[in-house]
Protein backbone atom coordinates (compact mmCIF):
# COMPACT_ATOMS: atom_id res chain seq x y z
CA UNK A 1 0.00 0.00 0.00
CA UNK A 2 1.37 3.38 -1.01
CA UNK A 3 2.22 5.59 1.94
CA UNK A 4 0.36 8.84 2.29
CA UNK A 5 2.03 12.23 2.04
CA UNK A 6 1.87 13.99 5.38
CA UNK A 7 1.22 17.73 5.23
CA UNK A 8 1.33 20.02 8.25
CA UNK A 9 -0.83 23.14 8.08
CA UNK A 10 0.68 25.44 10.70
CA UNK A 11 -1.79 28.18 11.66
CA UNK A 12 -2.19 30.57 14.59
CA UNK A 13 -5.71 29.60 15.69
CA UNK A 14 -9.15 28.44 14.60
CA UNK A 15 -10.45 31.98 14.24
CA UNK A 16 -12.98 32.83 11.55
CA UNK A 17 -10.68 34.41 8.99
CA UNK A 18 -10.22 34.03 5.27
CA UNK A 19 -6.97 32.08 5.50
CA UNK A 20 -8.35 29.81 8.21
CA UNK A 21 -11.43 28.98 6.16
CA UNK A 22 -9.31 28.20 3.10
CA UNK A 23 -7.17 25.80 5.16
CA UNK A 24 -10.37 24.23 6.48
CA UNK A 25 -11.71 23.69 2.94
CA UNK A 26 -8.41 22.12 1.91
CA UNK A 27 -8.15 19.83 4.94
CA UNK A 28 -11.79 18.80 4.54
CA UNK A 29 -11.64 18.03 0.80
CA UNK A 30 -8.10 16.84 0.08
CA UNK A 31 -7.82 13.24 -1.12
CA UNK A 32 -7.33 11.26 2.11
CA UNK A 33 -6.16 8.20 0.15
CA UNK A 34 -3.10 10.15 -0.99
CA UNK A 35 -2.58 12.77 1.71
CA UNK A 36 -2.71 12.96 5.48
CA UNK A 37 -3.39 16.54 6.58
CA UNK A 38 -2.24 17.54 10.07
CA UNK A 39 -3.23 20.88 11.60
CA UNK A 40 -0.98 22.51 14.20
CA UNK A 41 -2.10 25.69 15.91
CA UNK A 42 -0.21 27.97 18.26
CA UNK A 43 -3.54 28.40 20.08
CA UNK A 44 -6.82 26.49 19.76
CA UNK A 45 -9.26 29.39 20.20
CA UNK A 46 -11.66 30.51 17.49
CA UNK A 47 -15.07 29.86 16.00
CA UNK A 48 -13.87 27.28 13.45
CA UNK A 49 -12.56 24.80 16.01
CA UNK A 50 -15.55 22.46 15.79
CA UNK A 51 -15.37 22.54 11.99
CA UNK A 52 -11.72 21.42 12.10
CA UNK A 53 -12.57 18.70 14.63
CA UNK A 54 -15.26 17.40 12.26
CA UNK A 55 -12.62 16.82 9.55
CA UNK A 56 -11.17 14.11 11.85
CA UNK A 57 -7.63 15.04 10.90
CA UNK A 58 -4.94 15.20 13.60
CA UNK A 59 -5.00 18.47 15.53
CA UNK A 60 -2.19 19.74 17.75
CA UNK A 61 -2.48 22.75 20.06
CA UNK A 62 0.89 24.27 21.07
CA UNK A 63 -0.75 26.15 23.97
CA UNK A 64 0.36 29.70 23.24
CA UNK A 65 -0.08 31.91 26.31
CA UNK A 66 0.72 35.32 24.78
CA UNK A 67 3.72 37.29 23.56
CA UNK A 68 6.66 35.69 21.79
CA UNK A 69 6.98 32.24 23.35
CA UNK A 70 10.04 30.14 22.52
CA UNK A 71 8.29 27.11 23.99
CA UNK A 72 6.14 27.09 20.85
CA UNK A 73 9.21 26.24 18.75
CA UNK A 74 10.18 23.49 21.19
CA UNK A 75 6.67 21.96 21.15
CA UNK A 76 6.47 22.29 17.38
CA UNK A 77 9.78 20.45 17.03
CA UNK A 78 8.44 17.60 19.16
CA UNK A 79 5.35 17.27 16.96
CA UNK A 80 7.48 17.29 13.81
CA UNK A 81 9.72 14.54 15.24
CA UNK A 82 6.62 12.50 16.07
CA UNK A 83 4.79 12.95 12.76
CA UNK A 84 7.72 13.28 10.33
CA UNK A 85 5.76 15.24 7.67
CA UNK A 86 7.00 15.72 4.11
CA UNK A 87 5.52 19.22 3.78
CA UNK A 88 4.60 22.18 5.95
CA UNK A 89 2.30 25.02 4.86
CA UNK A 90 2.97 28.44 6.41
CA UNK A 91 1.21 31.73 5.73
CA UNK A 92 1.82 33.81 8.89
CA UNK A 93 5.00 35.62 9.96
CA UNK A 94 4.96 34.56 13.61
CA UNK A 95 4.55 30.92 12.66
CA UNK A 96 7.36 31.26 10.13
CA UNK A 97 9.69 32.41 12.92
CA UNK A 98 8.59 29.62 15.26
CA UNK A 99 9.10 27.04 12.53
CA UNK A 100 12.55 28.26 11.47
CA UNK A 101 13.67 28.20 15.11
CA UNK A 102 12.34 24.65 15.54
CA UNK A 103 14.34 23.59 12.47
CA UNK A 104 17.57 24.46 14.27
CA UNK A 105 17.00 21.30 16.31
CA UNK A 106 15.23 19.18 13.70
CA UNK A 107 17.36 18.36 10.69
CA UNK A 108 15.02 16.09 8.75
CA UNK A 109 14.05 17.53 5.35
CA UNK A 110 10.61 19.15 5.18
CA UNK A 111 9.33 20.91 2.08
CA UNK A 112 8.22 24.41 3.08
CA UNK A 113 5.27 25.82 1.16
CA UNK A 114 4.91 29.52 1.91
CA UNK A 115 1.84 31.55 1.09
CA UNK A 116 1.10 35.28 0.97
CA UNK A 117 -2.62 35.90 1.57
CA UNK A 118 -2.85 39.69 1.75
CA UNK A 119 -1.16 42.86 0.50
CA UNK A 120 0.89 42.96 3.71
CA UNK A 121 2.47 39.90 5.28
CA UNK A 122 2.68 41.33 8.78
CA UNK A 123 1.75 44.92 9.71
CA UNK A 124 3.33 46.83 6.85
CA UNK A 125 0.25 48.99 6.38
CA UNK A 126 0.63 50.69 9.76
CA UNK A 127 3.80 52.75 9.25
CA UNK A 128 7.06 52.94 7.32
CA UNK A 129 8.84 51.24 10.25
CA UNK A 130 6.42 48.34 10.09
CA UNK A 131 6.86 48.24 6.31
CA UNK A 132 10.62 47.72 6.67
CA UNK A 133 10.09 44.74 8.97
CA UNK A 134 7.27 43.47 6.76
CA UNK A 135 9.55 43.43 3.71
CA UNK A 136 12.23 41.56 5.65
CA UNK A 137 9.70 38.93 6.70
CA UNK A 138 8.46 38.68 3.11
CA UNK A 139 12.01 37.93 1.96
CA UNK A 140 12.50 35.43 4.79
CA UNK A 141 9.39 33.49 3.77
CA UNK A 142 10.34 33.54 0.10
CA UNK A 143 13.97 32.50 0.49
CA UNK A 144 13.29 29.78 3.09
CA UNK A 145 10.36 28.28 1.17
CA UNK A 146 10.61 25.65 -1.54
CA UNK A 147 7.29 26.73 -3.07
CA UNK A 148 5.43 30.05 -2.90
CA UNK A 149 1.68 30.43 -3.45
CA UNK A 150 -0.57 33.49 -3.63
CA UNK A 151 -4.33 33.67 -4.15
CA UNK A 152 -4.53 36.37 -6.83
CA UNK A 153 -2.60 37.78 -9.77
CA UNK A 154 -2.57 41.11 -7.90
CA UNK A 155 -0.62 39.54 -5.04
CA UNK A 156 1.81 37.91 -7.44
CA UNK A 157 2.51 41.30 -9.01
CA UNK A 158 2.76 42.99 -5.61
CA UNK A 159 5.24 40.54 -4.10
CA UNK A 160 7.21 40.20 -7.30
CA UNK A 161 7.93 43.94 -7.01
CA UNK A 162 9.41 43.37 -3.53
CA UNK A 163 11.34 40.20 -4.28
CA UNK A 164 13.94 39.19 -6.82
CA UNK A 165 12.04 36.23 -8.20
CA UNK A 166 14.12 33.25 -9.25
CA UNK A 167 13.23 31.29 -12.38
CA UNK A 168 13.62 28.19 -10.24
CA UNK A 169 11.11 29.43 -7.65
CA UNK A 170 8.27 31.30 -9.28
CA UNK A 171 5.23 32.57 -7.40
CA UNK A 172 2.22 30.38 -8.18
CA UNK A 173 -1.37 31.61 -8.21
CA UNK A 174 -4.14 29.42 -6.81
CA UNK A 175 -7.44 31.23 -6.35
CA UNK A 176 -9.37 30.64 -3.15
CA UNK A 177 -11.98 27.92 -3.40
CA UNK A 178 -15.37 27.14 -1.95
CA UNK A 179 -17.80 24.25 -1.94
CA UNK A 180 -20.57 26.89 -1.86
CA UNK A 181 -22.30 24.88 0.83
CA UNK A 182 -23.61 27.97 2.60
CA UNK A 183 -26.35 26.52 4.74
CA UNK A 184 -28.24 29.24 6.59
CA UNK A 185 -28.83 28.46 10.24
CA UNK A 186 -31.66 30.94 10.49
CA UNK A 187 -34.34 32.12 8.07
CA UNK A 188 -33.39 35.56 6.64
CA UNK A 189 -36.75 37.04 7.60
CA UNK A 190 -36.38 35.75 11.17
CA UNK A 191 -32.83 37.08 11.45
CA UNK A 192 -33.91 40.51 10.24
CA UNK A 193 -36.69 40.47 12.80
CA UNK A 194 -34.29 39.35 15.54
CA UNK A 195 -32.01 42.30 14.73
CA UNK A 196 -34.92 44.70 14.71
CA UNK A 197 -35.14 45.26 10.94
CA UNK A 198 -38.20 44.94 8.73
CA UNK A 199 -38.18 43.00 5.46
CA UNK A 200 -38.42 46.31 3.56
CA UNK A 201 -35.37 48.01 5.09
CA UNK A 202 -32.26 48.21 2.94
CA UNK A 203 -29.42 46.44 4.73
CA UNK A 204 -25.80 47.12 3.77
CA UNK A 205 -23.41 44.51 5.17
CA UNK A 206 -19.63 44.61 5.50
CA UNK A 207 -17.76 41.56 6.81
CA UNK A 208 -14.22 42.44 7.83
CA UNK A 209 -11.70 42.59 10.64
CA UNK A 210 -11.99 45.83 12.56
CA UNK A 211 -8.55 47.16 11.70
CA UNK A 212 -7.19 50.28 9.94
CA UNK A 213 -6.62 48.42 6.66
CA UNK A 214 -10.37 48.16 6.07
CA UNK A 215 -10.88 51.96 5.95
CA UNK A 216 -14.14 52.29 7.85
CA UNK A 217 -13.80 56.09 7.60
CA UNK A 218 -14.77 55.95 3.92
CA UNK A 219 -17.83 53.81 4.66
CA UNK A 220 -18.94 56.04 7.53
CA UNK A 221 -18.48 59.22 5.52
CA UNK A 222 -20.52 57.76 2.67
CA UNK A 223 -23.25 56.88 5.19
CA UNK A 224 -23.25 60.49 6.39
CA UNK A 225 -23.67 61.70 2.80
CA UNK A 226 -26.60 59.33 2.19
CA UNK A 227 -28.33 60.37 5.39
CA UNK A 228 -28.14 64.02 4.33
CA UNK A 229 -29.93 62.92 1.16
CA UNK A 230 -32.67 61.33 3.30
CA UNK A 231 -31.84 57.81 2.09
CA UNK A 232 -33.23 54.99 4.23
CA UNK A 233 -30.76 52.18 5.05
CA UNK A 234 -28.92 50.38 7.82
CA UNK A 235 -25.25 49.31 7.85
CA UNK A 236 -24.26 46.08 9.61
CA UNK A 237 -20.59 45.43 10.42
CA UNK A 238 -19.67 41.80 11.10
CA UNK A 239 -16.22 41.25 12.58
CA UNK A 240 -13.99 42.03 15.53
CA UNK A 241 -10.61 43.63 16.02
CA UNK A 242 -8.47 46.35 17.54
CA UNK A 243 -10.62 49.24 16.27
CA UNK A 244 -13.84 48.14 17.93
CA UNK A 245 -13.92 50.82 20.65
CA UNK A 246 -12.58 53.53 18.30
CA UNK A 247 -15.32 52.76 15.80
CA UNK A 248 -17.99 53.04 18.48
CA UNK A 249 -16.71 56.51 19.31
CA UNK A 250 -16.50 57.54 15.66
CA UNK A 251 -20.05 56.34 14.98
CA UNK A 252 -21.26 58.47 17.87
CA UNK A 253 -19.30 61.55 16.77
CA UNK A 254 -20.72 61.29 13.24
CA UNK A 255 -24.21 60.86 14.71
CA UNK A 256 -24.90 57.70 12.72
CA UNK A 257 -25.68 55.40 15.68
CA UNK A 258 -29.19 54.74 14.40
CA UNK A 259 -27.85 53.54 11.05
CA UNK A 260 -24.74 51.52 11.92
CA UNK A 261 -24.75 48.29 13.93
CA UNK A 262 -21.55 46.61 15.18
CA UNK A 263 -22.28 42.90 15.60
CA UNK A 264 -18.81 41.58 16.44
CA UNK A 265 -17.46 38.22 15.26
CA UNK A 266 -20.03 35.67 14.11
CA UNK A 267 -19.52 31.98 13.34
CA UNK A 268 -22.44 31.98 10.88
CA UNK A 269 -21.17 34.84 8.70
CA UNK A 270 -23.16 33.72 5.66
CA UNK A 271 -26.42 34.26 7.55
CA UNK A 272 -25.62 37.95 7.81
CA UNK A 273 -24.51 38.19 4.20
CA UNK A 274 -27.73 36.44 3.25
CA UNK A 275 -29.91 39.20 4.76
CA UNK A 276 -28.00 41.93 2.90
CA UNK A 277 -29.40 43.92 0.03
CA UNK A 278 -25.90 45.21 -0.71
CA UNK A 279 -22.47 43.99 0.45
CA UNK A 280 -19.60 46.48 0.66
CA UNK A 281 -15.85 46.41 1.28
CA UNK A 282 -14.02 49.73 1.67
CA UNK A 283 -10.55 48.28 2.15
CA UNK A 284 -7.19 49.88 1.26
CA UNK A 285 -5.90 46.55 -0.03
CA UNK A 286 -7.05 42.98 -0.44
CA UNK A 287 -5.44 39.78 -1.62
CA UNK A 288 -8.53 37.74 -2.29
CA UNK A 289 -11.60 38.57 -0.22
CA UNK A 290 -13.56 35.60 1.12
CA UNK A 291 -16.40 37.89 2.14
CA UNK A 292 -16.73 39.05 -1.47
CA UNK A 293 -16.57 35.43 -2.63
CA UNK A 294 -19.38 34.47 -0.26
CA UNK A 295 -21.49 37.50 -1.17
CA UNK A 296 -21.20 36.70 -4.87
CA UNK A 297 -22.07 33.06 -4.25
CA UNK A 298 -25.22 34.21 -2.45
CA UNK A 299 -26.12 36.44 -5.42
CA UNK A 300 -25.54 39.70 -3.56
CA UNK A 301 -24.43 42.86 -5.38
CA UNK A 302 -21.02 44.00 -4.11
CA UNK A 303 -19.45 47.45 -4.01
CA UNK A 304 -15.73 47.29 -3.27
CA UNK A 305 -12.60 49.33 -3.68
CA UNK A 306 -10.57 48.76 -6.83
CA UNK A 307 -7.57 47.29 -5.03
CA UNK A 308 -5.65 44.02 -4.92
CA UNK A 309 -7.59 40.98 -6.08
CA UNK A 310 -11.02 42.67 -6.01
CA UNK A 311 -11.04 43.33 -9.80
CA UNK A 312 -10.22 39.66 -10.44
CA UNK A 313 -13.29 38.69 -8.41
CA UNK A 314 -15.76 41.31 -9.56
CA UNK A 315 -14.48 42.05 -13.06
CA UNK A 316 -14.14 45.49 -14.61
CA UNK A 317 -17.40 45.65 -16.58
CA UNK A 318 -19.70 46.41 -13.64
CA UNK A 319 -21.93 43.44 -14.48
CA UNK A 320 -20.71 41.24 -11.62
CA UNK A 321 -19.97 43.95 -9.08
CA UNK A 322 -19.06 47.61 -8.70
CA UNK A 323 -15.50 48.86 -8.19
CA UNK A 324 -14.57 52.32 -6.95
CA UNK A 325 -11.25 53.96 -6.12
CA UNK A 326 -10.18 53.81 -2.47
CA UNK A 327 -10.70 56.75 -0.10
CA UNK A 328 -13.70 57.90 -2.15
CA UNK A 329 -16.71 58.32 0.17
CA UNK A 330 -18.60 60.43 -2.39
CA UNK A 331 -18.26 57.74 -5.08
CA UNK A 332 -19.14 55.09 -2.54
CA UNK A 333 -22.30 56.97 -1.66
CA UNK A 334 -23.22 57.39 -5.35
CA UNK A 335 -22.97 53.65 -6.02
CA UNK A 336 -24.80 52.68 -2.83
CA UNK A 337 -27.58 55.10 -3.76
CA UNK A 338 -27.93 53.51 -7.20
CA UNK A 339 -28.45 50.10 -5.64
CA UNK A 340 -30.75 51.37 -2.90
CA UNK A 341 -33.02 52.91 -5.52
CA UNK A 342 -32.88 50.12 -8.08
CA UNK A 343 -33.87 46.61 -6.88
CA UNK A 344 -33.79 45.30 -10.46
CA UNK A 345 -30.14 46.33 -10.77
CA UNK A 346 -29.35 44.67 -7.45
CA UNK A 347 -30.87 41.42 -8.70
CA UNK A 348 -29.09 41.51 -12.08
CA UNK A 349 -25.66 42.20 -10.59
CA UNK A 350 -26.20 39.50 -7.98
CA UNK A 351 -27.08 36.85 -10.56
CA UNK A 352 -24.06 37.70 -12.74
CA UNK A 353 -21.85 37.62 -9.63
CA UNK A 354 -23.07 34.16 -8.67
CA UNK A 355 -22.38 32.73 -12.11
CA UNK A 356 -18.90 34.26 -12.21
CA UNK A 357 -17.79 33.07 -8.78
CA UNK A 358 -19.06 29.51 -9.29
CA UNK A 359 -16.75 29.27 -12.31
CA UNK A 360 -13.77 31.05 -10.74
CA UNK A 361 -13.66 29.41 -7.31
CA UNK A 362 -15.09 25.91 -7.52
CA UNK A 363 -13.71 23.62 -4.84
CA UNK A 364 -12.60 20.88 -7.24
CA UNK A 365 -10.14 23.11 -9.11
CA UNK A 366 -8.92 24.61 -5.82
CA UNK A 367 -8.17 21.26 -4.19
CA UNK A 368 -6.76 19.72 -7.38
CA UNK A 369 -4.34 22.63 -7.74
CA UNK A 370 -2.98 22.14 -4.22
CA UNK A 371 -2.83 18.36 -4.57
CA UNK A 372 -0.78 18.79 -7.74
CA UNK A 373 1.49 21.29 -6.00
CA UNK A 374 2.07 19.02 -3.02
CA UNK A 375 2.60 15.87 -5.10
CA UNK A 376 4.88 17.64 -7.56
CA UNK A 377 6.94 19.12 -4.71
CA UNK A 378 7.49 15.73 -3.10
CA UNK A 379 8.64 14.32 -6.44
CA UNK A 380 10.79 17.33 -7.30
CA UNK A 381 12.60 17.48 -3.96
CA UNK A 382 12.61 13.69 -3.53
CA UNK A 383 11.28 13.72 0.04
CA UNK A 384 10.02 10.23 0.72
CA UNK A 385 6.98 9.44 2.88
CA UNK A 386 7.94 8.05 6.26
CA UNK A 387 4.66 7.14 7.94
CA UNK A 388 4.87 5.64 11.40
Secondary structure, 3 states (H helix, E strand, C coil): CCCCEEEEEEECCCCCCHHHHHHHHHHHHCCCCCEEEEEEECCCCCCCHHHHHHCCCEEEECCCCCCCCHHHHHHHHHHHHHHCCCEEEECCHHHHHHHHHHHHHCCCCCEEEEEECCCCCCCCCCCHHHHHHHHHHHHHHHHHCCEEEECCHHHHHHHHHHCCCECCECEEECCCCECCCCCCCCCHHHHHHHHCCCCCCCEEEEECCCCHHHCHHHHHHHHHHHHHCCCCCEEEEECCCCCHHHHHHHHHHCCCCCCEEEEECCCCHHHHHHCCCEEEECCCCCCCCHHHHHHHHCCCEEEEECCCCHHHHHCCCCCCCEEECCCCHHHHHHHHHHHHHCHHHHHHHHHHHHHHHHHHCEHHHHHHHHHHHHHHHHHHHCCCCCCC
